[in-house]
Amino acid sequence: MELEERVAELERRLAVLEGAHPAPPGPDESDFWALNGLKEQLSELGAADGGILYTGSVRLPTGEEYAWQMGALTEGLLEDDWTTAAESFAALGHPVRLRLLREILGGRRTAAELAELEEVGTTGQIYHHLRRLTGTGWLHATGRGGYEVPPSRVVPLLVAVATSRPQ
């Protein structure tokens, strides 16, 4: 069974769990309904090493809505060449680039609008940052100086930001 099919089945099961057993307030085992559903799915797949699932349903300040999820088995993740992720992480590793991404998600979509912001640098510096983000797939040029975070990157970007917060 392909990973996408397995994730779709997990999504279906989670929907059933949500409808049948809404989580009560407060810390409780049922607060981990997604994790418990993932564990059940992984067990049925015989994935002894486990796996990960990240998902989100987002409405941006612009009114755009995104729903997205991705799962991966631990075995595959640990076998991958992680050095291929270095450029993508490096692109996110600059405070101005993160600010530009946040502003673009918030509705400032053109280089001219971004240049009006304080503390993001000169127009040339802004274009340098936008090229770096575009080159690593975090942004997509829409023409006429416009930029957007590709739909398939909105939730992963927010997950990356959320996971960087102190626990």
Sequence and secondary structure as in RCSB ss.txt:
>XXXX:A:sequence
MELEERVAELERRLAVLEGAHPAPPGPDESDFWALNGLKEQLSELGAADGGILYTGSVRLPTGEEYAWQMGALTE
GLLEDDWTTAAESFAALGHPVRLRLLREILGGRRTAAELAELEEVGTTGQIYHHLRRLTGTGWLHATGRGGYEVP
PSRVVPLLVAVATSRPQ
>XXXX:A:secstr
  HHHHHHHHHHHHHHHHHH    SSS GGGGHHHHHHHHHHHHHT TT EEEEEEEEE TTS EEEEEEEEEHH
HHHHS GGGGHHHHHHHTSHHHHHHHHHHHHT  BHHHHHTSTTS  HHHHHHHHHHHHHTTS EEEETTEEE  
HHHHHHHHHHHHHTS  
